[in-house]
Amino acid sequence: MKLMIASDIHGSAYYNDLLVERFREEKPDKLLLLGDILYHGPRNDLPAEYVPKRVLASLNELKDRILCVRGNCDGDVDQMVLEFPIMADYLYMYIEGIEIYASHGHIYNQNKPLPGLKGIFLCGHTHVPLIEKHDDFVYLNPGSVSIPKDGSRHSYMIFENREFLWKDLENKEIYMNYKV
């Protein structure tokens, strides 16, 4: 299974359009969104082309291909307009013999993991790409689609053949990887 992983779109139609374009080019089986889809949040500046209605329309077209967890900027009003479930605090997948857990990162994260976590733990929230090995799990963060921080890139990840690849959303280049 090929999985595209992205986080923190924050209502940016410009970067969401790039993400959807990469989705069509990459042809993954599923798009896993790690939260913060429509609202920019009070701590962030407005991202490029902040048009949440355009983002929701675009993502609703892919509703059958999207898996999602709730971010700290996602609420009931967002679920009312999005046609795929977004309100789970975490999800679990078993792909290619690997246990993969996903959460936004504001409740469960590398410092406060899910109880009994073993395997891969995917989180967004910080807007900074990261690979961090722990005793029982490996924490992977794809960074942010629209509002990268700490000098990082607008990014997403691809999981395929037991490997995670971080890709620059604009230039499509691979700049980090982790092989399981």
Secondary structure, DSSP 4 states (H G I P E B T S, - for coil): --EEEE---TTBHHHHHHHHHHHHHH--SEEEE-S--S---TTSPPPTTB-HHHHHHHHHTTGGGEEE---TT--HHHHHH-SS----SEEEEEETTEEEEEE-SSSS-SSSPPTT--EEEEE-SS-S-EEEE-SSEEEEE--BSS---TT--BEEEEEETTEEEEEETTT--EEEEEE-
